[in-house]
Amino acid sequence: MLLVISPSKTQNFDCRPHGPHTMPVLLEETRHLVDQLKPMNVRQIAALMKINDRLAKLNWQRYQDFKLPFDLQNARQALLAFRGDVYNQIATNTYHEADFTFAQQHLRIISGLYGILKPLDLIQPYRLEMGTRLPTDRGNTLYDFWGPRVTEALNRDFGKTPEAVLVNLASQEYAKVLRPDTLIARILNITFKEKKKGTYEVIGIHAKRARGLMTNFVIQNRLTIPEDLQAFDHVGYRFNRRLSGAAEWVFCR
């Protein structure tokens, strides 16, 4: 069982690094994207990413500063560097070596710049959402650029695991890069809903936090069987069997 989550625009590279680290498996592809972004000026970055001038200047500088090889002087492990609603619920400040080892084996992060990341993969600061319409020699979007590569990387991670399951805790924007027709695992989508005026609906901010809580729940409890996810009951959520199906499990509160 592998979990996939989205990255975060909020990042902290002043965090204390964890000892072991690995390199992104699609780093050569990342370099191609950076080569595409480096020649852009601040105004072009602002238009591409639909951000204000301050953020455009910050991210223009990030791409100017991008440098290989990665090490703990110029990069940090992805699970520690990403912050925001999902990652603030993943209690890495309490993790021991065994927690990081389990996360490395069972958690993946989909990224617009890096394609797919393991938790201990080193990354440098960036902003590049998967939905960005960045023309490359492969097409007009990042979905075109990554093509089958993210799915192929996941297939290599699954190897010959019987009855493999990919637990999708990523947002729709990032999950769209996956290719279910060639993924060797069954995809299990997880949805979190809030009760509002007698009906259940997805509320973005709460869903993000719940994804982080479930990720942390899996890591700290060493879960490897999908059915064990149904025991998740943090901050009032309960598995709703009536609203769930084979491909989507719904948790409500």
C-alpha atoms as one frame of an Amber mdcrd trajectory, in Angstrom:
protein
   0.000   0.000   0.000   1.268   3.422  -0.997  -0.238   6.793  -0.094   0.030
   9.829  -2.383  -0.441  13.408  -1.220  -0.043  16.829  -2.818   2.882  19.174
  -2.132   2.489  22.584  -0.504   3.166  26.100  -1.721   4.206  26.933   1.852
   7.737  25.709   2.544  10.300  26.033   5.318  13.938  25.468   4.436  15.178
  26.644   7.820  13.996  23.361   9.311  16.521  21.066  10.929  17.450  18.326
   8.426  16.876  14.680   9.200  19.967  12.485   8.859  19.377  10.125   5.906
  18.305  11.557   2.576  17.650  10.406  -0.977  17.417  12.034  -4.398  14.269
  12.533  -6.494  14.004   9.740  -9.022  12.956  12.142 -11.808  15.534  14.827
 -11.063  16.797  14.935 -14.649  13.260  15.826 -15.757  13.201  18.531 -13.080
  16.356  20.026 -14.557  14.627  20.329 -17.946  11.767  22.277 -16.347  14.173
  24.576 -14.506  16.016  25.226 -17.784  12.650  26.279 -19.219  11.884  28.597
 -16.292  15.277  30.242 -15.722  15.226  32.502 -18.821  11.833  33.984 -17.835
  11.714  37.427 -16.261   9.722  38.376 -13.161   6.733  39.579 -15.168   6.582
  36.332 -17.124   6.775  34.291 -13.917   3.916  36.354 -12.454   1.752  35.735
 -15.517   2.605  32.035 -15.720   1.836  31.319 -12.078  -0.882  33.959 -11.646
   0.841  35.468  -8.607   1.631  38.987  -7.408   4.926  40.792  -7.992   6.352
  39.959  -4.569   5.811  36.227  -5.032   6.980  36.448  -8.636  10.294  37.992
  -7.559  10.722  35.332  -4.870  10.131  32.471  -7.277  12.166  34.024 -10.088
  15.096  34.133  -7.640  14.467  30.539  -6.595  14.894  29.357 -10.156  18.001
  31.482 -10.634  19.460  29.884  -7.482  18.541  26.311  -8.406  21.728  24.290
  -8.356  22.777  20.663  -8.646  23.915  18.537  -6.936  21.560  18.685  -3.954
  23.006  18.344  -0.461  21.984  19.315   3.064  23.599  22.727   2.596  21.301
  23.781  -0.262  18.264  21.484   0.112  16.028  19.750   2.644  14.010  16.531
   2.794  10.604  17.039   1.189   8.520  15.871   4.154  10.279  18.408   6.399
  10.383  21.315   3.946   6.716  21.306   2.929   4.419  23.135   5.342   0.767
  24.203   5.174  -2.580  22.633   5.988  -1.695  19.029   5.082   1.863  18.931
   6.417   1.126  20.744   9.679  -0.909  17.676  10.645   1.996  15.295  10.010
   3.857  15.270  13.320   7.398  14.948  11.971   8.750  16.766  15.037   7.848
  13.651  17.060   9.046  11.075  14.519  11.753   8.563  15.295  13.947   6.847
  12.738  11.405   4.034  12.334   8.658   6.548  11.452  10.765   8.136   8.723
  11.718   4.701   7.416   8.078   3.636   7.194   7.099   6.921   5.541   9.879
   6.486   2.990   8.483   3.083   2.086   4.777   3.944   1.998   4.324   7.650
   1.211   4.784   9.546  -2.054   4.333  13.257  -2.847   3.213  14.345  -6.322
   4.943  17.552  -7.442   4.703  19.887 -10.411   8.483  20.382 -10.476   9.767
  17.025  -9.216   7.091  14.694 -10.563   7.068  12.250  -7.669   8.938  12.437
  -4.369   9.747  10.149  -1.480   9.595  11.821   1.945  13.384  11.908   2.390
  14.136  13.134  -1.141  16.032  16.418  -1.105  14.335  19.396  -2.757  15.140
  23.063  -3.196  12.591  25.886  -2.754  10.132  26.237  -5.619   6.622  27.023
  -6.710   5.128  25.215  -9.682   1.603  23.908  -9.358   0.668  20.870 -11.418
  -2.120  22.788 -13.131   0.310  25.386 -14.537   0.102  25.777 -18.315   3.827
  25.711 -19.060   4.590  24.958 -22.719   7.410  22.464 -23.269   8.457  20.262
 -26.158   5.982  17.675 -24.817   2.888  19.877 -24.861   1.271  22.898 -23.238
   0.800  21.694 -19.670   2.691  19.933 -16.920   0.359  16.981 -17.384   1.750
  16.740 -20.916   5.311  17.146 -19.666   5.103  14.414 -17.034   3.007  12.143
 -19.250   3.353   8.541 -18.029   6.479   9.174 -15.960   4.844   9.620 -12.544
   2.764   6.470 -13.006   5.801   4.522 -14.211   7.756   5.592 -11.112   4.915
   4.388  -8.877   4.801   1.084 -10.751   8.500   0.596 -10.041   7.825   1.219
  -6.346   5.011  -1.320  -6.306   7.147  -3.873  -8.137   5.394  -7.228  -8.008
   3.345  -6.516  -4.886   0.197  -8.667  -5.071  -3.103  -6.781  -4.840  -1.286
  -3.441  -4.662  -3.346  -0.407  -3.603  -2.638   3.284  -4.129  -4.433   5.346
  -1.488  -5.151   8.713  -3.078  -5.000  11.546  -0.554  -3.924  14.088  -3.165
  -6.044  16.938  -4.488  -7.747  16.533  -7.844  -5.224  18.877  -9.476  -2.351
  16.551  -8.608  -4.137  13.209  -8.877  -4.955  14.036 -12.523  -1.351  13.286
 -13.482  -1.883   9.612 -12.593  -2.790   7.168 -15.359  -5.119   4.537 -13.881
  -5.140   2.508 -17.098  -1.408   1.739 -16.761  -1.031   1.833 -12.972  -0.537
  -1.710 -11.713  -2.312  -0.908  -8.439  -5.960  -0.351  -7.579  -6.670   3.308
  -6.738  -8.604   3.965  -3.547  -9.783   7.577  -3.315 -10.317   9.040   0.151
 -12.865  11.843   0.614 -13.584  13.867   3.753 -16.959  15.562   4.174 -18.592
  17.900   6.689 -22.270  17.897   7.619 -23.852  21.213   6.625 -27.599  21.847
   6.856 -28.406  18.161   6.764 -26.114  17.189   3.881 -22.464  16.210   3.620
 -20.065  18.282   1.526 -16.337  18.710   0.998 -14.869  21.824   2.634 -11.402
  22.466   1.209  -9.540  23.602   4.317 -10.939  20.782   6.451 -10.261  18.182
   3.749  -6.610  19.261   3.521  -6.096  18.954   7.260  -7.832  15.585   7.333
  -5.530  14.275   4.591  -2.557  15.199   6.732  -4.098  13.609   9.812  -4.776
  10.363   7.956  -1.236  10.344   6.556   0.120  10.731  10.069  -2.285   8.035
  11.311  -0.963   5.579   8.733   2.687   6.330   9.479   2.468   6.231  13.256
   0.367   3.062  13.264   2.403   1.340  10.500  -0.705   0.547   8.454  -0.188
  -1.546   5.335  -3.709  -2.916   4.794  -6.310  -0.536   3.286  -9.147  -1.843
   5.484  -7.295  -0.572   8.550  -7.884   2.987   7.320 -11.545   2.600   8.252
 -10.537   2.895  11.920  -9.491   6.520  11.352 -11.528   8.629  13.785  -9.477
  11.765  14.384 -11.149  15.139  15.129 -14.599  13.628  14.802 -14.372  11.850
  11.428 -15.939   8.426  10.972 -15.947   6.053   8.030 -19.325   6.347   6.276
 -20.087   2.985   4.720 -23.348   4.188   3.171 -21.647   6.947   1.160 -18.615
   4.832   0.254 -17.983   2.504  -2.661 -15.253   0.170  -3.858 -13.181   2.991
  -5.400 -13.970   5.769  -2.898 -14.130   5.721   0.863 -15.883   8.646   2.518
 -15.211   9.885   6.048 -17.733  12.275   7.571 -18.187  14.435  10.624
